[in-house]
Amino acid sequence: MHIMEGFLPLNWCVFWYALSLPVVVYGACKMSGLMKNSRDVLPLLAVSGAFIFVLSSLKMPSVTGSCSHPTGTGIGAILFGPWITSLLSVIVLIYQAIFLAHGGLTTLGANTFSMGIVGPLAGFLVYKACMKRDVNMYVAVFLAATLADWLTYIVTSIQLALAFPAAVGGALASFEAFLAVFAITQVPLAIVEGVVSALLFKYIVQLRSDVLLKLNVASPSVLKKLKEACA
């Protein structure tokens, strides 16, 4: 991730576009409603988008046709949900493809599905599950961001394996090979991303806890405990 321009066969490009487009359109509808009804959260929305852009631009060579990097989608998924985060991600991916030669337009559907849909959805579900079990919020953010990153690369490995099955062992053998190469750089990168995301979230709690309440990210009692701990 990102899968580079022209790397996937046309049929797989079309397939991933078909899966991603409805989700992005739904995310656009959700964002439109947010912008109309909750304009006070827009600065935080901009920060979430910038966080995705900056982290996902820090690429490290990993395997032919792709690279490893943080994704930054965990924070957006926690704050605004996976669907709005999918739209933020596709905006970032389009900009990177056109101006940074990072990813591509033909592979935009595949990159959006892995980084902008599966990753944020995983992070969102992990965060909600942690909060239901009274896990410390910063630990929950760390786990959500880390697992969102790892799931992104698992899906990317699946995408590459389906497009380029091994001569012996087929797609499963290819998946294992891609995943093994990604893991060398992605496992530590995701852990670092989780730590950075938790630190950013701590900053948000201290400055804009009112927005977290409005977005139903945390309860008043949880935020009170966190503020008291930092006092």
NORHU-V328327 format. One record per residue. N is the residue number from 1. PSI is psi in whole degrees, 0 to 359 (none if undefined). BURIAL is 1 if it has 24 or more other C-alpha atoms within 12 Angstrom, else 0. Layout:
N,PSI,BURIAL  N,PSI,BURIAL
This chain:
1,130,1  2,146,1  3,129,1  4,164,1  5,130,1  6,5,0  7,326,1  8,146,1  9,154,0  10,318,0  11,325,0  12,327,1  13,313,1  14,318,0  15,313,0  16,330,1  17,316,1  18,325,0  19,325,0  20,324,1  21,312,1  22,323,0  23,318,1  24,319,1  25,317,0  26,320,0  27,323,1  28,321,1  29,318,0  30,319,1  31,323,1  32,316,0  33,321,0  34,317,1  35,330,0  36,322,0  37,342,0  38,64,0  39,341,0  40,346,0  41,358,1  42,321,0  43,321,0  44,327,1  45,319,1  46,320,1  47,319,1  48,316,1  49,318,1  50,324,1  51,317,1  52,315,1  53,312,1  54,310,0  55,320,1  56,353,1  57,349,1  58,82,0  59,149,1  60,124,0  61,134,0  62,315,1  63,151,1  64,127,0  65,359,1  66,186,1  67,168,1  68,148,1  69,159,1  70,162,1  71,326,1  72,7,1  73,345,1  74,315,1  75,313,1  76,319,1  77,320,1  78,316,1  79,316,1  80,359,1  81,164,1  82,333,1  83,315,1  84,323,1  85,329,1  86,322,1  87,317,1  88,319,1  89,317,1  90,327,1  91,314,1  92,314,1  93,322,1  94,314,1  95,315,1  96,321,1  97,320,1  98,316,0  99,341,0  100,359,0  101,37,0  102,107,1  103,210,1  104,168,1  105,324,1  106,329,1  107,11,1  108,320,1  109,316,1  110,315,1  111,324,1  112,319,1  113,317,1  114,307,1  115,327,1  116,348,1  117,298,1  118,314,1  119,304,1  120,321,1  121,318,1  122,314,1  123,318,1  124,313,1  125,320,1  126,315,1  127,313,1  128,319,1  129,319,0  130,317,1  131,327,1  132,334,0  133,15,0  134,34,0  135,143,0  136,136,1  137,319,1  138,325,1  139,320,1  140,318,1  141,316,1  142,311,1  143,318,1  144,314,1  145,318,1  146,312,1  147,329,1  148,319,1  149,310,1  150,319,1  151,326,1  152,315,1  153,333,1  154,316,1  155,320,1  156,319,1  157,321,1  158,317,1  159,315,1  160,323,1  161,320,1  162,323,1  163,330,1  164,70,1  165,146,0  166,150,0  167,327,0  168,117,0  169,347,0  170,210,0  171,326,0  172,315,0  173,320,0  174,319,1  175,315,1  176,323,1  177,313,1  178,315,1  179,321,1  180,321,0  181,317,1  182,321,1  183,330,1  184,317,0  185,330,1  186,327,1  187,307,1  188,324,0  189,319,1  190,323,1  191,317,1  192,318,1  193,320,1  194,319,1  195,314,1  196,319,1  197,319,1  198,321,1  199,319,0  200,320,1  201,323,1  202,321,1  203,319,0  204,318,1  205,319,1  206,326,0  207,322,0  208,52,1  209,335,1  210,324,0  211,323,1  212,323,1  213,317,0  214,324,0  215,0,1  216,36,0  217,326,1  218,156,1  219,159,0  220,322,0  221,320,0  222,315,1  223,324,1  224,316,0  225,319,0  226,319,0  227,321,0  228,324,0  229,329,0  230,346,0  231,none,0
